[in-house]
């Protein structure tokens, strides 16, 4: 507490360089990192729900996640091919 008070009263904060815009809290990079963290928490919540409430074994939940990942990959490839074929050409 005293270090913080001395930091403010002695104006040591003036000697610190500001954070780069890339690492600022509202930058695209930090917003993306926040979204990835929220996604990982949502996946954890889904895993806990499926194992504890629904009663699916852990290997079954991993199989579901693997199938969902494969399905999303196929959808993304189809969408990107459609965009490339009809929109960009």
N, CA, C and O of each residue as an XYZ file, in Angstrom:
356
protein
N       0.820     -1.181      0.000
C       0.000      0.000      0.000
C       0.869      1.252      0.000
O       0.604      2.204     -0.735
N       1.897      1.242      0.821
C       2.760      2.429      0.885
C       3.536      2.621     -0.409
O       3.785      3.754     -0.822
N       3.926      1.510     -1.060
C       4.620      1.630     -2.353
C       3.715      2.288     -3.395
O       4.176      3.109     -4.188
N       2.451      1.936     -3.396
C       1.521      2.532     -4.344
C       1.324      4.021     -4.055
O       1.290      4.836     -4.977
N       1.197      4.364     -2.807
C       1.032      5.779     -2.434
C       2.280      6.571     -2.817
O       2.171      7.685     -3.330
N       3.457      6.012     -2.575
C       4.696      6.693     -2.978
C       4.803      6.798     -4.502
O       5.295      7.799     -5.023
N       4.353      5.788     -5.199
C       4.369      5.805     -6.657
C       3.542      6.970     -7.194
O       3.926      7.618     -8.167
N       2.414      7.228     -6.557
C       1.543      8.325     -6.996
C       2.077      9.659     -6.511
O       2.171     10.606     -7.292
N       2.423      9.751     -5.254
C       2.839     11.054     -4.708
C       4.183     11.519     -5.266
O       4.388     12.722     -5.429
N       5.093     10.608     -5.559
C       6.390     10.997     -6.126
C       6.336     11.131     -7.653
O       7.343     11.446     -8.287
N       5.175     10.895     -8.228
C       4.929     10.997     -9.664
C       5.875     10.102    -10.476
O       6.356     10.484    -11.542
N       6.123      8.916     -9.947
C       6.944      7.949    -10.672
C       6.216      7.412    -11.902
O       6.854      6.872    -12.805
N       4.899      7.553    -11.950
C       4.118      7.068    -13.069
C       4.448      7.799    -14.363
O       4.172      7.284    -15.446
N       5.033      8.988    -14.271
C       5.375      9.750    -15.476
C       6.533      9.119    -16.242
O       6.672      9.343    -17.444
N       7.357      8.339    -15.567
C       8.517      7.741    -16.218
C       8.189      6.420    -16.930
O       9.051      5.858    -17.605
N       6.986      5.931    -16.791
C       6.589      4.658    -17.404
C       6.025      4.932    -18.791
O       5.180      5.808    -18.976
N       6.512      4.160    -19.766
C       6.023      4.306    -21.133
C       4.630      3.688    -21.252
O       4.345      2.681    -20.605
N       3.767      4.279    -22.068
C       2.419      3.706    -22.227
C       2.468      2.359    -22.941
O       3.424      2.051    -23.653
N       1.441      1.576    -22.740
C       1.320      0.257    -23.353
C       1.082      0.441    -24.847
O       0.339      1.333    -25.257
N       1.709     -0.396    -25.652
C       1.517     -0.354    -27.088
C       0.049     -0.578    -27.430
O      -0.665     -1.271    -26.706
N      -0.394      0.008    -28.530
C      -1.800     -0.132    -28.907
C      -2.160     -1.586    -29.200
O      -3.325     -1.966    -29.090
N      -1.170     -2.405    -29.573
C      -1.433     -3.822    -29.827
C      -1.836     -4.565    -28.560
O      -2.584     -5.541    -28.614
N      -1.335     -4.099    -27.424
C      -1.590     -4.800    -26.173
C      -2.552     -4.058    -25.269
O      -2.715     -4.428    -24.107
N      -3.189     -3.022    -25.778
C      -4.188     -2.299    -24.999
C      -5.422     -3.165    -24.780
O      -5.671     -4.090    -25.553
N      -6.190     -2.880    -23.745
C      -7.344     -3.724    -23.431
C      -8.414     -3.741    -24.517
O      -9.162     -4.712    -24.625
N      -8.501     -2.686    -25.319
C      -9.546     -2.638    -26.342
C      -9.016     -2.973    -27.739
O      -9.726     -2.778    -28.726
N      -7.792     -3.470    -27.836
C      -7.221     -3.789    -29.142
C      -7.831     -5.073    -29.699
O      -8.433     -5.858    -28.967
N      -7.666     -5.270    -30.998
C      -8.182     -6.474    -31.652
C      -7.529     -7.722    -31.073
O      -8.197     -8.737    -30.879
N      -6.232     -7.655    -30.794
C      -5.505     -8.809    -30.260
C      -6.067     -9.233    -28.899
O      -6.325    -10.415    -28.671
N      -6.253     -8.272    -28.007
C      -6.752     -8.610    -26.672
C      -8.225     -9.011    -26.703
O      -8.652     -9.848    -25.908
N      -9.003     -8.428    -27.607
C     -10.403     -8.839    -27.745
C     -10.481    -10.272    -28.251
O     -11.338    -11.041    -27.815
N      -9.587    -10.634    -29.171
C      -9.545    -12.002    -29.677
C      -9.142    -12.979    -28.577
O      -9.714    -14.062    -28.457
N      -8.164    -12.592    -27.786
C      -7.740    -13.455    -26.678
C      -8.884    -13.644    -25.678
O      -9.084    -14.741    -25.156
N      -9.621    -12.585    -25.418
C     -10.764    -12.676    -24.509
C     -11.830    -13.604    -25.071
O     -12.412    -14.402    -24.336
N     -12.091    -13.503    -26.375
C     -13.086    -14.373    -27.003
C     -12.649    -15.833    -26.934
O     -13.475    -16.709    -26.680
N     -11.373    -16.106    -27.154
C     -10.877    -17.486    -27.049
C     -11.003    -18.017    -25.623
O     -11.343    -19.183    -25.419
N     -10.732    -17.171    -24.649
C     -10.867    -17.593    -23.257
C     -12.330    -17.890    -22.936
O     -12.632    -18.883    -22.274
N     -13.239    -17.030    -23.404
C     -14.662    -17.268    -23.163
C     -15.126    -18.547    -23.853
O     -15.944    -19.286    -23.306
N     -14.604    -18.813    -25.063
C     -14.937    -20.048    -25.759
C     -14.462    -21.268    -24.973
O     -15.186    -22.258    -24.860
N     -13.248    -21.196    -24.431
C     -12.737    -22.328    -23.659
C     -13.556    -22.554    -22.394
O     -13.752    -23.698    -21.982
N     -14.038    -21.477    -21.773
C     -14.879    -21.633    -20.585
C     -16.234    -22.236    -20.956
O     -16.794    -23.025    -20.194
N     -16.763    -21.863    -22.131
C     -18.033    -22.423    -22.589
C     -17.883    -23.919    -22.883
O     -18.754    -24.717    -22.536
N     -16.776    -24.288    -23.522
C     -16.519    -25.703    -23.808
C     -16.385    -26.489    -22.508
O     -16.893    -27.605    -22.402
N     -15.714    -25.920    -21.533
C     -15.587    -26.579    -20.222
C     -16.955    -26.758    -19.574
O     -17.251    -27.805    -18.999
N     -17.792    -25.712    -19.676
C     -19.132    -25.805    -19.112
C     -19.935    -26.913    -19.804
O     -20.625    -27.691    -19.145
N     -19.841    -26.977    -21.126
C     -20.541    -28.035    -21.880
C     -20.034    -29.415    -21.478
O     -20.821    -30.345    -21.300
N     -18.720    -29.542    -21.337
C     -18.140    -30.830    -20.928
C     -18.675    -31.243    -19.565
O     -19.088    -32.389    -19.386
N     -18.672    -30.331    -18.607
C     -19.180    -30.649    -17.272
C     -20.661    -31.001    -17.304
O     -21.097    -31.925    -16.616
N     -21.438    -30.267    -18.099
C     -22.868    -30.544    -18.196
C     -23.114    -31.936    -18.779
O     -23.930    -32.700    -18.262
N     -22.401    -32.255    -19.858
C     -22.619    -33.551    -20.512
C     -22.167    -34.720    -19.640
O     -22.784    -35.785    -19.673
N     -21.105    -34.540    -18.865
C     -20.634    -35.657    -18.028
C     -21.423    -35.764    -16.733
O     -21.741    -36.874    -16.306
N     -21.750    -34.641    -16.095
C     -22.397    -34.686    -14.783
C     -23.920    -34.780    -14.875
O     -24.521    -35.580    -14.158
N     -24.551    -34.001    -15.723
C     -26.015    -33.956    -15.766
C     -26.603    -34.982    -16.734
O     -27.587    -35.648    -16.411
N     -26.011    -35.108    -17.905
C     -26.543    -36.024    -18.909
C     -26.043    -37.443    -18.668
O     -26.753    -38.409    -18.949
N     -24.827    -37.573    -18.151
C     -24.290    -38.885    -17.831
C     -23.496    -39.537    -18.943
O     -23.266    -40.746    -18.914
N     -23.079    -38.761    -19.913
C     -22.258    -39.305    -20.994
C     -20.840    -39.529    -20.450
O     -20.306    -38.665    -19.753
N     -20.230    -40.669    -20.757
C     -18.855    -40.881    -20.289
C     -17.891    -39.888    -20.936
O     -18.180    -39.309    -21.984
N     -16.766    -39.710    -20.303
C     -15.802    -38.706    -20.767
C     -15.361    -38.998    -22.194
O     -15.248    -38.072    -22.997
N     -15.110    -40.253    -22.531
C     -14.688    -40.578    -23.891
C     -15.784    -40.240    -24.897
O     -15.492    -39.876    -26.036
N     -17.049    -40.360    -24.478
C     -18.161    -40.012    -25.351
C     -18.241    -38.520    -25.611
O     -18.550    -38.087    -26.720
N     -17.958    -37.737    -24.575
C     -17.956    -36.280    -24.735
C     -16.823    -35.865    -25.675
O     -17.004    -34.990    -26.522
N     -15.662    -36.493    -25.524
C     -14.558    -36.191    -26.443
C     -14.919    -36.562    -27.880
O     -14.559    -35.851    -28.818
N     -15.627    -37.672    -28.050
C     -16.059    -38.067    -29.393
C     -17.049    -37.051    -29.961
O     -16.984    -36.716    -31.144
N     -17.958    -36.562    -29.128
C     -18.908    -35.528    -29.575
C     -18.162    -34.272    -29.986
O     -18.448    -33.697    -31.036
N     -17.204    -33.838    -29.167
C     -16.432    -32.631    -29.500
C     -15.644    -32.829    -30.792
O     -15.538    -31.905    -31.598
N     -15.087    -34.031    -31.000
C     -14.334    -34.299    -32.224
C     -15.252    -34.247    -33.444
O     -14.881    -33.684    -34.474
N     -16.435    -34.825    -33.336
C     -17.378    -34.787    -34.451
C     -17.854    -33.370    -34.745
O     -17.989    -32.993    -35.909
N     -18.106    -32.592    -33.716
C     -18.509    -31.194    -33.910
C     -17.384    -30.415    -34.585
O     -17.640    -29.604    -35.474
N     -16.142    -30.653    -34.170
C     -14.999    -29.979    -34.784
C     -14.884    -30.339    -36.265
O     -14.680    -29.463    -37.105
N     -15.016    -31.626    -36.582
C     -14.965    -32.050    -37.981
C     -16.109    -31.443    -38.789
O     -15.897    -30.985    -39.912
N     -17.303    -31.435    -38.237
C     -18.457    -30.875    -38.920
C     -18.265    -29.378    -39.192
O     -18.554    -28.906    -40.292
N     -17.782    -28.637    -38.199
C     -17.532    -27.203    -38.397
C     -16.448    -26.968    -39.442
O     -16.530    -26.017    -40.220
N     -15.433    -27.828    -39.464
C     -14.390    -27.706    -40.474
C     -14.939    -27.897    -41.876
O     -14.581    -27.160    -42.795
N     -15.816    -28.892    -42.043
C     -16.425    -29.135    -43.357
C     -17.287    -27.938    -43.764
O     -17.239    -27.498    -44.913
N     -18.059    -27.421    -42.840
C     -18.903    -26.253    -43.134
C     -18.045    -25.054    -43.535
O     -18.371    -24.363    -44.501
N     -16.963    -24.797    -42.814
C     -16.096    -23.670    -43.143
C     -15.451    -23.831    -44.515
O     -15.323    -22.855    -45.255
N     -15.042    -25.051    -44.862
C     -14.455    -25.286    -46.181
C     -15.492    -25.058    -47.270
O     -15.193    -24.436    -48.289
N     -16.699    -25.551    -47.068
C     -17.748    -25.357    -48.063
C     -18.092    -23.886    -48.248
O     -18.294    -23.430    -49.374
N     -18.160    -23.147    -47.155
C     -18.454    -21.715    -47.234
C     -17.322    -20.971    -47.935
O     -17.578    -20.109    -48.776
N     -16.087    -21.292    -47.601
C     -14.962    -20.599    -48.241
C     -14.892    -20.921    -49.725
O     -14.580    -20.040    -50.527
N     -15.173    -22.157    -50.111
C     -15.183    -22.520    -51.527
C     -16.313    -21.815    -52.271
O     -16.134    -21.370    -53.405
N     -17.466    -21.716    -51.635
C     -18.590    -21.022    -52.269
C     -18.278    -19.546    -52.449
O     -18.592    -18.963    -53.487
N     -17.662    -18.943    -51.445
C     -17.285    -17.531    -51.562
C     -16.249    -17.330    -52.656
O     -16.317    -16.368    -53.421
N     -15.298    -18.238    -52.723
C     -14.252    -18.127    -53.737
C     -14.824    -18.315    -55.139
O     -14.433    -17.617    -56.074
N     -15.740    -19.250    -55.278
C     -16.266    -19.572    -56.590
C     -17.232    -18.499    -57.115
O     -17.171    -18.125    -58.287
N     -18.114    -18.011    -56.250
C     -19.180    -17.138    -56.728
C     -18.952    -15.659    -56.450
O     -19.444    -14.811    -57.193
N     -18.225    -15.341    -55.408
C     -18.132    -13.942    -55.007
C     -16.827    -13.308    -55.467
O     -16.829    -12.179    -55.957
N     -15.729    -14.005    -55.318
C     -14.424    -13.411    -55.594
C     -14.019    -13.516    -57.056
O     -13.163    -12.756    -57.508
N     -14.609    -14.435    -57.803
C     -14.211    -14.603    -59.195
C     -15.073    -13.748    -60.092
O     -14.891    -13.752    -61.309
